[in-house]
Amino acid sequence: MENGTAEDWALIDSEFNAHASKHLPDYLMETLRSMQGPTFGYQIDRYRHSLQSATRALKNGESDEMVIAALFHDVADPIAPANHSAVASEILKPYVDERIFWIVRHHGLFQGYYYFHHLGGDRDAREIFREHEWFDDCAHFCHEYDQNCFDPDYKEMPLEEFAPLVYEVLGKPSRFSGFELA
């Protein structure tokens, strides 16, 4: 790496970004598909949960980025079950605004409002963020697009119907330049 020239790195950056734009949507949709099957005690699997979340967001007229956030908020469950919110938010960060990033980043803690107390935890743990400007937005996200999206009778849209939106939002260039780690 230390022997690379500006031209070398410009080529690498261009090639990498072209590859990511072309393939990231497919990789993420395939990860969602991999969540089909085990329910872990829920009434539906995490794949249907994700589709229900996105369907509800779309039907409620949310922005394209919010629909994508709803679709992929749990996408890191298979690879990072202990910190899926952080991983999912970092995957989406280059393609969504700061508010949506924050909502996805904190949805795991905010979701705990609905069940932490049943496991001996503090259902109000989210209150540490009470003064944050997006507290209410994250609470709303969890209420409207997470805790209620385990309904076996809800008719969610198929993933294929979200594909054009996935390609539009996640196929655009990163909002970070080059290899910036923000």
N, C-alpha and C positions, 0 to 999 in steps of 0.2 A: 504494500500500500504506500509506503513512504516514497517509492520511486515513481508513482503515478503522476502524470502531468494534468494540467487543467483540462486539456482535450480528452484525456483518458476518462477523467471523472465526469465530464459533461456527457460523454457517450454512455458510461455506466448509468448515470442518473437518468438519461433519456430512455434507455432500454428497460431499466427497472420500472420506471413509472408507466411506460407503455404496457409492460407485462401486468403490473398490478391493476391498472385500469381495466384491462381485458379480463383478468381472471379472478380478482377479489370477489365480485358478485357471485360467481359460480362456486367458489370455495365456501363462502358463507351460507349459500343456499344448500350446499351439500352437507355442511355441518348441521344445519337445521334438520335436514332429512334424516341424519344419523340419530336424531333424538326421538325417532318413532319407536314405539314398542313399550319399554318399561314405563310403568306409571308411578312407581315408588309409593303407592298408596293413594295418589290423586285419582280422580275419576277419569282423567284422560292423560295422554302422554304429553311431554314437554313440546313436542312438535305442534300438536293441535293447540296447545296453550299459546304458543307464539303466533300461530295463525289467527286465533281468536283475538289476541291483543291487537294485532295489526288491523284486522277487520273492523273492530270497534273504533279504532283511531281513525281509519279511513271514513267510516260511516258517520263519524262525529265531525268530519270536516277539518281534521288536524292537518298541519303542514306536511309536505312530503317527507321532510327530515324526521318529524315526529312519528309518522307511520313507519318509517324505516327503523327508528329507535324501538318502537313497540314490537316490530317483527324480530329484531335481533337483540333485545335486552337480556335474554338468557342464553345467547348463542355460545357463551363460554362455559356453560354448565358441564359439558363432557370433558373439557380439558382443565378447568380451574374451578371445581365445585366449591372450594372454600373461599374463593374471592372472585366469583364470576362477574359481579357487578363492575369491579375495577377493570377486569380484562375486557369485557364487552365494551365498556366506555372508551377504553384506549383504542380498540379496533375502530370504533365509530368516530373518534375525535377528529381525524383529518377531514371528515366529510359532513359534519354537523356543527351547528353553532354551539357556543359555550354553555348556554342554558340547557340544551338537550344533552350535551356531554355530562353536565352536572347531574341531571335527573337520572340518567342511566347509571352513572357512577355511584349514586347514593340509593338507588331503588331497593337494593337488598336490605339495607338498614330500615328504610321507611316501610318496606313490606312487613317487617317484623311487628309492626303495630297490630297486625291481624292474628299473629300466632305466638310471639315470643313468650307471652304470659302463660301459655299452655305448656311451655317447656321449662318453666322456672326462670325465664328471663324478664327483662323490663320492656314491656310493650311500648313505652314512651322513650326508648333509647334515641329515637330520631329527634327528640326535643333539644339535643345539643346543637342542632342547626336551626332552631326556631327563629332566630333573627336573620337568617340568610335570605337574600332576596328571592331565591327560588324554592324555598321551603314549601310553600303552598302548591307550587307547580309539581313538585315531586310527590307530595301527598295526593294530589289530584291524579297524577299518572298511575300511582299504585292503586288508587280506588277504582279508577275507570278502566285501566288497561292491564291490570296484573291480578289482583286478588279475586276478581270476578270472572276470570278467563280460564276456568277449569270446568266449564259447563258441558256435560256430555250431550245436551240437547241443542246447544247453540250451533248454528250453521255458519261456520267460518268459511271464508273464501279459500280456494286452493292456492298453493304457493305460486303456481304458474301465473296466476292473475296479478301477483305482486312483482313478477320478474321485470317488466318494463321500468317500474319505479325503482327497483333495486339497481338495475343497470344505470339509470339516470343519476341517482344520488351517489352510489358507490363507484360508478365508473368515471366520475369527473376527477380532475386532478386534485390532489391533496391541497388543502388550504395552507400547508406548510411547504416552504421551498426546499428543494433538494433533500438531503438526508437529515434535515433539522429534527431534533428530538425535543419536542415541546411538551 
